[in-house]
């Protein structure tokens, strides 16, 4: 259950949130973001996975997988 906390998102965070509207594997999310923001999937994963873990702690997302890129 969400904790009624406010999470402010920058443009990248908004893009991630938009991609999370439907189930997506972490790997596929990182690949898509790497295309959107011209970075390697590994670079994206280094930033995205901690962000997703924070969202999970807040009860805003659930992981089905945490496979590395």
C-alpha positions as CSV (number, residue, x, y, z in Angstrom):
1,X,0.0,0.0,0.0
2,X,1.3,3.4,-0.9
3,X,2.4,5.6,2.0
4,X,0.8,8.8,0.8
5,X,4.2,10.3,-0.1
6,X,4.8,12.7,-3.0
7,X,7.4,11.7,-5.5
8,X,8.6,14.5,-7.8
9,X,9.8,13.2,-11.2
10,X,12.1,14.8,-13.7
11,X,11.8,14.1,-17.4
12,X,13.5,10.8,-17.2
13,X,11.4,9.8,-14.2
14,X,8.3,10.7,-16.1
15,X,9.4,8.6,-19.0
16,X,10.0,5.6,-16.7
17,X,6.6,6.1,-15.0
18,X,5.0,6.2,-18.5
19,X,6.7,2.9,-19.5
20,X,5.5,1.3,-16.2
21,X,1.9,1.9,-17.1
22,X,1.9,-1.7,-18.3
23,X,4.1,-4.6,-17.2
24,X,7.6,-4.4,-18.5
25,X,10.7,-6.3,-17.7
26,X,13.5,-4.3,-16.1
27,X,15.8,-5.3,-19.0
28,X,13.4,-4.1,-21.6
29,X,12.8,-0.9,-19.7
30,X,16.6,-0.2,-19.6
31,X,16.9,-1.0,-23.3
32,X,14.1,1.4,-24.2
33,X,15.5,4.1,-22.0
34,X,19.0,3.6,-23.5
35,X,17.5,4.3,-26.9
36,X,15.5,7.3,-25.7
37,X,18.5,8.9,-23.8
38,X,21.5,7.7,-25.9
39,X,23.2,5.6,-23.2
40,X,24.1,2.0,-22.8
41,X,21.5,-0.3,-21.2
42,X,24.1,-1.0,-18.5
43,X,24.5,2.8,-17.7
44,X,20.8,3.1,-17.6
45,X,20.4,0.1,-15.3
46,X,22.9,1.6,-12.8
47,X,20.5,4.6,-12.3
48,X,17.1,3.0,-13.0
49,X,17.3,0.0,-10.7
50,X,17.9,2.0,-7.5
51,X,15.0,4.4,-8.6
52,X,12.7,1.4,-9.1
53,X,13.8,-0.1,-5.7
54,X,12.8,3.3,-4.1
55,X,9.4,3.2,-5.9
56,X,9.0,-0.4,-4.7
57,X,9.8,0.6,-1.0
58,X,7.1,3.3,-1.3
59,X,4.6,0.7,-2.6
60,X,4.3,2.3,-6.0
61,X,5.6,-0.6,-8.1
62,X,6.1,-4.3,-7.8
63,X,9.0,-6.2,-9.3
64,X,8.2,-9.4,-11.1
65,X,11.9,-9.7,-12.0
66,X,15.1,-8.0,-11.1
67,X,17.3,-9.5,-13.8
68,X,20.4,-7.5,-14.5
69,X,20.9,-6.0,-18.0
